């Protein structure tokens, strides 16, 4: 049985003042073309379907057309909501769409039930777990101590009626400890308390993950992020975007490959002095009419009307800044100021997470708070 694994479509997204809707339409058509060529039995969409909890009309129409085209190819679709989505809005019409082979996870209700598929190797269960946080799970398990994202996911998986002898696929949208973040991207915000221990997913033959924008496996090959289909930030410029193709034979026999995706507008990072990057030799390999460009000027002195002049050559400048002694000194002062505003407990927590790859437990946090309270009392005496 073959699957396409995609996630983090972020339909309707804007990057600075640029709408991504036409680029998203183009990349979805390329995914449909790949589906027509490779003929997967199903497409797994692992969350962040939309970029906002209240998606635009254009974004909703784009998803609608994508689902119709997959349906015309006879492909089953599984969709879960991510942290950017409203689970209720994504699941609108789920009961009606199910008859068309489009399965959408409803808001979490305290239990997960599989959709069972069959092929020549027997049954295969697809489990859909929408984005979970402790507050969404705690009320369904009053006897469990749910204080972290990891404990929330553990509770959600604790009552599954799962047959470990058959094949099981889970679709989830969480930050698994050990995943490689894109430095400087919005994903960095999930690197603390949102960590989920990858060992919780040990019963699943494949885990189709969403949330992190870089394609990668975490801990084992079959615990995998597929990444975004498009580059959405400066930190993603070096990424190679793709669709993950999963081919599952009999239990234990899994082949994973990547099908490259080429955008209609490439995203590039351009760095140098004003004179350097305005040289024809410099931009000879850049499509200056179409490519999205992040520009960093290294001149020590500002070039008058630099942005307006740069736009005469680079038509789609998505961001622009200087990096020189003046801006570096200002950034250093901002970092010092930010550190001074943080409590000792917060700084200790960040240090602990950086050194251990996971946040402190609730008990450890309580101990640290008590320790610093004792120190403050002694200093006050």
DRENFINU-991754 format. One record per residue (C-alpha): residue number from 1; residue in three letters; x, y, z. Coordinates in Angstrom, 3 decimals, m for minus. Layout:
BEGIN
(atom NUM 'ALA' (X Y Z))
...
This chain:
BEGIN
(atom 1 'UNK' (0.000 0.000 0.000))
(atom 2 'UNK' (1.395 3.383 m1.011))
(atom 3 'UNK' (0.947 6.715 0.752))
(atom 4 'UNK' (1.907 10.317 0.077))
(atom 5 'UNK' (2.852 12.114 3.311))
(atom 6 'UNK' (2.554 15.909 3.212))
(atom 7 'UNK' (1.995 18.547 5.888))
(atom 8 'UNK' (2.178 22.226 6.794))
(atom 9 'UNK' (0.528 23.521 3.639))
(atom 10 'UNK' (m0.200 26.826 5.430))
(atom 11 'UNK' (m2.746 27.718 2.763))
(atom 12 'UNK' (m3.385 31.460 2.674))
(atom 13 'UNK' (0.021 32.335 4.109))
(atom 14 'UNK' (1.641 35.698 3.485))
(atom 15 'UNK' (5.403 36.152 3.777))
(atom 16 'UNK' (5.892 39.822 4.616))
(atom 17 'UNK' (3.709 41.607 2.031))
(atom 18 'UNK' (3.736 38.718 m0.446))
(atom 19 'UNK' (0.734 36.397 m0.759))
(atom 20 'UNK' (1.748 32.779 m1.294))
(atom 21 'UNK' (m1.632 31.715 m2.708))
(atom 22 'UNK' (m0.563 31.454 m6.372))
(atom 23 'UNK' (2.611 29.577 m5.387))
(atom 24 'UNK' (0.548 27.229 m3.215))
(atom 25 'UNK' (m1.862 26.618 m6.080))
(atom 26 'UNK' (1.087 25.749 m8.326))
(atom 27 'UNK' (2.708 23.377 m5.824))
(atom 28 'UNK' (m0.583 21.581 m5.101))
(atom 29 'UNK' (m1.011 21.002 m8.845))
(atom 30 'UNK' (2.483 19.499 m8.902))
(atom 31 'UNK' (1.525 17.193 m6.024))
(atom 32 'UNK' (m1.584 16.149 m7.965))
(atom 33 'UNK' (0.624 15.439 m10.999))
(atom 34 'UNK' (2.902 13.277 m8.836))
(atom 35 'UNK' (m0.153 11.488 m7.458))
(atom 36 'UNK' (m1.312 10.773 m10.996))
(atom 37 'UNK' (2.131 9.364 m11.822))
(atom 38 'UNK' (2.856 7.330 m8.669))
(atom 39 'UNK' (m0.745 6.389 m7.857))
(atom 40 'UNK' (m0.701 6.313 m4.041))
(atom 41 'UNK' (m3.616 4.639 m2.326))
(atom 42 'UNK' (m3.928 7.554 0.115))
(atom 43 'UNK' (m2.566 11.007 0.943))
(atom 44 'UNK' (m1.796 11.793 4.589))
(atom 45 'UNK' (m1.982 15.512 5.450))
(atom 46 'UNK' (m0.364 15.989 8.864))
(atom 47 'UNK' (m1.753 19.324 10.012))
(atom 48 'UNK' (m1.411 23.073 9.481))
(atom 49 'UNK' (m3.640 22.830 6.452))
(atom 50 'UNK' (m4.306 26.548 6.757))
(atom 51 'UNK' (m2.057 29.302 8.023))
(atom 52 'UNK' (m4.749 30.893 10.197))
(atom 53 'UNK' (m7.509 29.508 12.373))
(atom 54 'UNK' (m9.943 31.569 10.248))
(atom 55 'UNK' (m8.745 30.811 6.712))
(atom 56 'UNK' (m9.328 33.089 3.752))
(atom 57 'UNK' (m11.850 32.227 1.061))
(atom 58 'UNK' (m9.000 31.727 m1.427))
(atom 59 'UNK' (m7.306 29.252 0.913))
(atom 60 'UNK' (m10.523 27.270 1.389))
(atom 61 'UNK' (m11.154 27.151 m2.360))
(atom 62 'UNK' (m7.607 25.950 m2.917))
(atom 63 'UNK' (m8.045 23.040 m0.512))
(atom 64 'UNK' (m11.429 22.227 m2.010))
(atom 65 'UNK' (m9.968 21.974 m5.529))
(atom 66 'UNK' (m7.035 19.867 m4.285))
(atom 67 'UNK' (m9.366 17.380 m2.583))
(atom 68 'UNK' (m11.617 17.157 m5.637))
(atom 69 'UNK' (m8.639 16.393 m7.878))
(atom 70 'UNK' (m7.362 13.679 m5.552))
(atom 71 'UNK' (m10.860 12.219 m5.368))
(atom 72 'UNK' (m11.047 12.131 m9.176))
(atom 73 'UNK' (m7.851 10.062 m9.122))
(atom 74 'UNK' (m9.522 7.613 m6.726))
(atom 75 'UNK' (m7.166 8.510 m3.852))
(atom 76 'UNK' (m8.277 8.378 m0.211))
(atom 77 'UNK' (m7.298 11.398 1.886))
(atom 78 'UNK' (m6.633 11.655 5.639))
(atom 79 'UNK' (m6.420 15.111 7.258))
(atom 80 'UNK' (m5.670 16.266 10.791))
(atom 81 'UNK' (m5.552 19.794 12.152))
(atom 82 'UNK' (m2.352 21.458 13.351))
(atom 83 'UNK' (m1.585 24.257 15.785))
(atom 84 'UNK' (m2.317 26.909 13.121))
(atom 85 'UNK' (m5.720 25.419 12.346))
(atom 86 'UNK' (m9.092 25.532 13.989))
(atom 87 'UNK' (m9.890 21.825 14.406))
(atom 88 'UNK' (m13.613 22.577 14.129))
(atom 89 'UNK' (m13.265 24.561 10.895))
(atom 90 'UNK' (m10.960 22.032 9.261))
(atom 91 'UNK' (m13.427 19.273 10.148))
(atom 92 'UNK' (m16.472 21.096 8.750))
(atom 93 'UNK' (m18.417 18.640 6.591))
(atom 94 'UNK' (m16.296 15.688 7.775))
(atom 95 'UNK' (m19.245 13.298 8.061))
(atom 96 'UNK' (m20.398 14.117 4.535))
(atom 97 'UNK' (m16.910 13.975 3.023))
(atom 98 'UNK' (m16.208 10.563 4.540))
(atom 99 'UNK' (m18.400 8.936 1.913))
(atom 100 'UNK' (m16.114 10.460 m0.733))
(atom 101 'UNK' (m12.997 8.959 0.813))
(atom 102 'UNK' (m11.880 12.134 2.625))
(atom 103 'UNK' (m11.335 11.416 6.326))
(atom 104 'UNK' (m10.882 14.444 8.583))
(atom 105 'UNK' (m10.048 14.189 12.276))
(atom 106 'UNK' (m12.639 15.866 14.474))
(atom 107 'UNK' (m11.711 17.834 17.603))
(atom 108 'UNK' (m10.194 15.550 20.222))
(atom 109 'UNK' (m12.929 13.830 22.250))
(atom 110 'UNK' (m10.884 11.583 24.532))
(atom 111 'UNK' (m10.449 8.645 22.199))
(atom 112 'UNK' (m8.886 7.849 18.836))
(atom 113 'UNK' (m10.409 5.326 16.449))
(atom 114 'UNK' (m8.742 3.996 13.302))
(atom 115 'UNK' (m9.816 3.888 9.695))
(atom 116 'UNK' (m9.082 0.401 8.382))
(atom 117 'UNK' (m7.776 m0.167 4.859))
(atom 118 'UNK' (m7.079 m3.504 3.201))
(atom 119 'UNK' (m4.656 m4.796 0.591))
(atom 120 'UNK' (m3.098 m8.155 m0.338))
(atom 121 'UNK' (m1.079 m8.118 2.897))
(atom 122 'UNK' (m4.151 m7.745 5.107))
(atom 123 'UNK' (m5.548 m4.857 7.126))
(atom 124 'UNK' (m3.824 m1.549 7.820))
(atom 125 'UNK' (m5.110 0.894 10.443))
(atom 126 'UNK' (m4.714 4.658 9.999))
(atom 127 'UNK' (m4.966 6.601 13.255))
(atom 128 'UNK' (m5.537 10.374 13.170))
(atom 129 'UNK' (m4.446 12.460 16.162))
(atom 130 'UNK' (m5.071 16.203 15.799))
(atom 131 'UNK' (m2.664 18.648 17.432))
(atom 132 'UNK' (m2.818 18.098 21.186))
(atom 133 'UNK' (m1.858 20.216 24.147))
(atom 134 'UNK' (m2.390 19.437 27.840))
(atom 135 'UNK' (m5.499 21.597 28.203))
(atom 136 'UNK' (m7.277 19.660 25.428))
(atom 137 'UNK' (m6.538 16.273 26.974))
(atom 138 'UNK' (m6.605 16.829 30.753))
(atom 139 'UNK' (m10.388 16.843 31.117))
(atom 140 'UNK' (m10.730 13.442 29.445))
(atom 141 'UNK' (m8.312 11.739 31.866))
(atom 142 'UNK' (m9.069 13.082 35.367))
(atom 143 'UNK' (m7.036 10.308 37.001))
(atom 144 'UNK' (m3.840 11.106 35.087))
(atom 145 'UNK' (m1.256 13.789 35.865))
(atom 146 'UNK' (m1.123 15.726 32.577))
(atom 147 'UNK' (1.273 18.659 32.932))
(atom 148 'UNK' (3.234 18.514 29.663))
(atom 149 'UNK' (2.709 17.880 25.968))
(atom 150 'UNK' (4.463 14.530 26.309))
(atom 151 'UNK' (2.127 13.430 29.097))
(atom 152 'UNK' (m0.862 14.660 27.054))
(atom 153 'UNK' (0.127 12.560 24.045))
(atom 154 'UNK' (0.921 9.600 26.309))
(atom 155 'UNK' (m2.581 9.779 27.783))
(atom 156 'UNK' (m4.204 10.095 24.354))
(atom 157 'UNK' (m2.400 6.956 23.172))
(atom 158 'UNK' (m3.018 4.984 26.363))
(atom 159 'UNK' (m6.519 3.762 25.539))
(atom 160 'UNK' (m6.088 2.691 21.909))
(atom 161 'UNK' (m7.523 m0.656 20.867))
(atom 162 'UNK' (m4.476 m1.313 18.706))
(atom 163 'UNK' (m3.490 m4.685 17.270))
(atom 164 'UNK' (0.332 m4.707 17.283))
(atom 165 'UNK' (0.415 m7.662 14.886))
(atom 166 'UNK' (m1.228 m5.688 12.102))
(atom 167 'UNK' (0.137 m2.574 10.376))
(atom 168 'UNK' (m0.554 0.750 12.084))
(atom 169 'UNK' (0.045 4.271 10.777))
(atom 170 'UNK' (m0.361 7.375 12.950))
(atom 171 'UNK' (m0.809 10.940 11.665))
(atom 172 'UNK' (0.254 13.524 14.274))
(atom 173 'UNK' (1.241 17.164 14.542))
(atom 174 'UNK' (3.655 17.535 17.464))
(atom 175 'UNK' (7.259 18.513 18.221))
(atom 176 'UNK' (9.212 15.300 18.814))
(atom 177 'UNK' (12.327 15.655 20.967))
(atom 178 'UNK' (15.437 15.517 18.817))
(atom 179 'UNK' (13.927 16.994 15.660))
(atom 180 'UNK' (16.189 19.453 13.871))
(atom 181 'UNK' (14.713 22.931 13.932))
(atom 182 'UNK' (15.251 25.588 11.293))
(atom 183 'UNK' (17.375 28.167 13.080))
(atom 184 'UNK' (15.625 31.477 13.468))
(atom 185 'UNK' (12.274 30.179 12.237))
(atom 186 'UNK' (8.968 30.294 14.090))
(atom 187 'UNK' (9.454 26.613 14.907))
(atom 188 'UNK' (12.098 27.594 17.475))
(atom 189 'UNK' (9.234 28.567 19.782))
(atom 190 'UNK' (8.217 24.930 20.133))
(atom 191 'UNK' (11.596 23.764 21.371))
(atom 192 'UNK' (10.808 23.919 25.080))
(atom 193 'UNK' (7.679 22.753 26.844))
(atom 194 'UNK' (6.060 21.333 23.682))
(atom 195 'UNK' (8.544 18.449 23.407))
(atom 196 'UNK' (7.051 14.974 22.989))
(atom 197 'UNK' (9.097 11.832 23.612))
(atom 198 'UNK' (9.397 9.833 20.382))
(atom 199 'UNK' (9.309 6.530 22.277))
(atom 200 'UNK' (5.573 7.079 22.850))
(atom 201 'UNK' (4.989 6.106 19.216))
(atom 202 'UNK' (6.750 2.740 19.368))
(atom 203 'UNK' (3.645 0.691 18.503))
(atom 204 'UNK' (3.204 2.384 15.125))
(atom 205 'UNK' (4.860 1.088 11.990))
(atom 206 'UNK' (4.999 4.617 10.563))
(atom 207 'UNK' (4.318 8.015 12.134))
(atom 208 'UNK' (3.451 10.769 9.643))
(atom 209 'UNK' (4.444 13.938 11.457))
(atom 210 'UNK' (3.747 17.590 10.802))
(atom 211 'UNK' (4.864 20.784 12.595))
(atom 212 'UNK' (8.563 21.020 11.689))
(atom 213 'UNK' (9.279 22.529 8.280))
(atom 214 'UNK' (12.427 20.516 7.491))
(atom 215 'UNK' (12.023 16.985 6.095))
(atom 216 'UNK' (13.704 14.495 8.439))
(atom 217 'UNK' (13.357 11.319 10.458))
(atom 218 'UNK' (13.684 11.427 14.248))
(atom 219 'UNK' (15.240 8.513 16.136))
(atom 220 'UNK' (14.092 5.947 13.582))
(atom 221 'UNK' (13.471 6.171 9.860))
(atom 222 'UNK' (9.731 5.575 10.213))
(atom 223 'UNK' (9.146 8.460 12.668))
(atom 224 'UNK' (9.193 11.184 10.067))
(atom 225 'UNK' (8.514 14.831 9.242))
(atom 226 'UNK' (7.907 15.452 5.543))
(atom 227 'UNK' (8.495 19.226 5.771))
(atom 228 'UNK' (6.590 21.983 4.008))
(atom 229 'UNK' (5.952 21.785 0.269))
(atom 230 'UNK' (7.193 25.389 m0.124))
(atom 231 'UNK' (9.873 27.547 1.493))
(atom 232 'UNK' (8.196 30.031 3.826))
(atom 233 'UNK' (11.105 31.688 5.651))
(atom 234 'UNK' (14.733 32.717 5.354))
(atom 235 'UNK' (15.720 29.707 7.467))
(atom 236 'UNK' (14.274 27.388 4.806))
(atom 237 'UNK' (16.284 28.762 1.870))
(atom 238 'UNK' (18.642 25.778 1.925))
(atom 239 'UNK' (15.883 23.165 2.216))
(atom 240 'UNK' (15.031 20.725 m0.556))
(atom 241 'UNK' (11.247 20.401 m0.563))
(atom 242 'UNK' (9.548 17.131 m1.410))
(atom 243 'UNK' (6.628 14.745 m0.977))
(atom 244 'UNK' (7.408 11.712 1.165))
(atom 245 'UNK' (6.391 8.489 m0.598))
(atom 246 'UNK' (5.714 5.598 1.747))
(atom 247 'UNK' (5.400 2.072 0.348))
(atom 248 'UNK' (4.192 m0.449 2.947))
(atom 249 'UNK' (4.322 m4.140 2.150))
(atom 250 'UNK' (3.805 m6.817 4.748))
(atom 251 'UNK' (4.400 m5.778 8.367))
(atom 252 'UNK' (7.974 m4.650 8.875))
(atom 253 'UNK' (8.572 m4.045 5.162))
(atom 254 'UNK' (8.554 m0.286 4.527))
(atom 255 'UNK' (10.244 1.762 1.818))
(atom 256 'UNK' (10.502 5.549 2.172))
(atom 257 'UNK' (11.559 7.922 m0.600))
(atom 258 'UNK' (11.343 11.630 m1.418))
(atom 259 'UNK' (9.770 13.045 m4.574))
(atom 260 'UNK' (11.292 16.515 m5.233))
(atom 261 'UNK' (9.059 19.574 m5.535))
(atom 262 'UNK' (10.205 22.592 m7.568))
(atom 263 'UNK' (8.451 25.912 m6.814))
(atom 264 'UNK' (7.463 28.430 m9.477))
(atom 265 'UNK' (9.204 31.118 m7.383))
(atom 266 'UNK' (12.489 30.094 m5.760))
(atom 267 'UNK' (13.471 31.690 m2.431))
(atom 268 'UNK' (17.071 32.903 m2.101))
(atom 269 'UNK' (19.378 34.610 0.379))
(atom 270 'UNK' (21.551 37.369 m1.081))
(atom 271 'UNK' (24.394 38.839 0.970))
(atom 272 'UNK' (27.158 41.308 0.137))
(atom 273 'UNK' (27.944 44.962 m0.348))
(atom 274 'UNK' (25.606 47.094 m2.416))
(atom 275 'UNK' (28.124 47.269 m5.243))
(atom 276 'UNK' (28.659 43.485 m5.219))
(atom 277 'UNK' (25.040 42.398 m5.380))
(atom 278 'UNK' (24.166 44.982 m8.054))
(atom 279 'UNK' (26.826 43.522 m10.340))
(atom 280 'UNK' (25.454 41.571 m13.344))
(atom 281 'UNK' (27.951 38.789 m12.682))
(atom 282 'UNK' (26.563 38.412 m9.148))
(atom 283 'UNK' (22.921 37.898 m10.118))
(atom 284 'UNK' (23.459 36.100 m13.431))
(atom 285 'UNK' (22.174 32.819 m11.921))
(atom 286 'UNK' (19.197 34.420 m10.141))
(atom 287 'UNK' (15.813 34.869 m11.793))
(atom 288 'UNK' (15.494 38.467 m10.663))
(atom 289 'UNK' (11.976 38.750 m12.115))
(atom 290 'UNK' (10.511 35.792 m10.206))
(atom 291 'UNK' (12.678 34.693 m7.271))
(atom 292 'UNK' (11.870 35.799 m3.726))
(atom 293 'UNK' (15.004 37.362 m2.302))
(atom 294 'UNK' (16.166 38.057 1.260))
(atom 295 'UNK' (18.873 40.723 1.000))
(atom 296 'UNK' (21.537 41.532 3.594))
(atom 297 'UNK' (23.861 44.463 2.850))
(atom 298 'UNK' (27.243 44.417 4.581))
(atom 299 'UNK' (28.238 48.040 3.805))
(atom 300 'UNK' (29.396 49.948 6.874))
(atom 301 'UNK' (27.579 53.047 5.617))
(atom 302 'UNK' (24.001 53.059 4.399))
(atom 303 'UNK' (23.460 53.382 0.679))
(atom 304 'UNK' (20.963 56.221 m0.029))
(atom 305 'UNK' (17.587 54.825 m1.200))
(atom 306 'UNK' (19.124 51.349 m1.233))
(atom 307 'UNK' (15.844 49.425 m1.217))
(atom 308 'UNK' (14.343 51.384 m4.094))
(atom 309 'UNK' (17.519 50.933 m6.152))
(atom 310 'UNK' (17.715 47.218 m5.364))
(atom 311 'UNK' (14.132 46.746 m6.545))
(atom 312 'UNK' (15.145 47.970 m9.996))
(atom 313 'UNK' (16.995 44.638 m10.300))
(atom 314 'UNK' (15.420 42.296 m7.709))
(atom 315 'UNK' (11.659 42.514 m8.279))
(atom 316 'UNK' (10.548 40.402 m5.304))
(atom 317 'UNK' (12.562 41.531 m2.291))
(atom 318 'UNK' (10.966 39.727 0.618))
(atom 319 'UNK' (13.209 41.200 3.348))
(atom 320 'UNK' (16.066 43.700 3.552))
(atom 321 'UNK' (18.511 44.657 6.294))
(atom 322 'UNK' (22.088 45.725 7.047))
(atom 323 'UNK' (24.627 43.564 8.849))
(atom 324 'UNK' (27.596 45.660 9.937))
(atom 325 'UNK' (29.325 46.857 13.099))
(atom 326 'UNK' (26.506 49.282 13.887))
(atom 327 'UNK' (23.670 46.751 13.583))
(atom 328 'UNK' (25.669 44.044 15.378))
(atom 329 'UNK' (26.269 46.377 18.325))
(atom 330 'UNK' (22.551 47.190 18.460))
(atom 331 'UNK' (21.617 43.492 18.379))
(atom 332 'UNK' (24.041 42.765 21.220))
(atom 333 'UNK' (22.430 45.476 23.366))
(atom 334 'UNK' (18.957 44.083 22.610))
(atom 335 'UNK' (20.071 40.586 23.630))
(atom 336 'UNK' (21.485 41.899 26.907))
(atom 337 'UNK' (18.272 43.800 27.581))
(atom 338 'UNK' (16.171 40.708 26.844))
(atom 339 'UNK' (18.263 38.605 29.214))
(atom 340 'UNK' (17.959 41.182 31.971))
(atom 341 'UNK' (14.173 41.014 31.737))
(atom 342 'UNK' (14.095 37.245 32.310))
(atom 343 'UNK' (13.847 35.721 35.762))
(atom 344 'UNK' (16.631 33.435 37.048))
(atom 345 'UNK' (14.174 30.535 36.955))
(atom 346 'UNK' (13.432 31.163 33.264))
(atom 347 'UNK' (17.128 31.402 32.390))
(atom 348 'UNK' (17.872 28.184 34.288))
(atom 349 'UNK' (15.004 26.447 32.457))
(atom 350 'UNK' (16.397 27.505 29.066))
(atom 351 'UNK' (19.864 26.270 30.027))
(atom 352 'UNK' (18.452 22.930 31.209))
(atom 353 'UNK' (16.470 22.445 27.959))
(atom 354 'UNK' (19.500 23.342 25.812))
(atom 355 'UNK' (21.781 20.893 27.630))
(atom 356 'UNK' (19.309 18.010 27.967))
(atom 357 'UNK' (17.223 18.296 24.804))
(atom 358 'UNK' (14.008 18.433 26.826))
(atom 359 'UNK' (12.369 20.760 29.331))
(atom 360 'UNK' (12.324 20.242 33.073))
(atom 361 'UNK' (9.539 18.156 34.530))
(atom 362 'UNK' (6.911 19.770 36.756))
(atom 363 'UNK' (8.713 18.384 39.820))
(atom 364 'UNK' (12.045 19.810 38.663))
(atom 365 'UNK' (10.482 23.194 37.982))
(atom 366 'UNK' (8.999 23.223 41.491))
(atom 367 'UNK' (12.386 22.317 42.984))
(atom 368 'UNK' (14.138 25.113 41.066))
(atom 369 'UNK' (11.533 27.667 42.152))
(atom 370 'UNK' (12.018 26.625 45.761))
(atom 371 'UNK' (15.799 26.794 45.417))
(atom 372 'UNK' (15.779 30.341 44.060))
(atom 373 'UNK' (13.232 31.372 46.698))
(atom 374 'UNK' (15.627 30.110 49.380))
(atom 375 'UNK' (18.513 32.036 47.806))
(atom 376 'UNK' (16.467 35.232 47.786))
(atom 377 'UNK' (15.539 34.743 51.457))
(atom 378 'UNK' (19.204 34.266 52.415))
(atom 379 'UNK' (20.251 37.356 50.475))
(atom 380 'UNK' (17.563 39.352 52.223))
(atom 381 'UNK' (18.824 38.377 55.700))
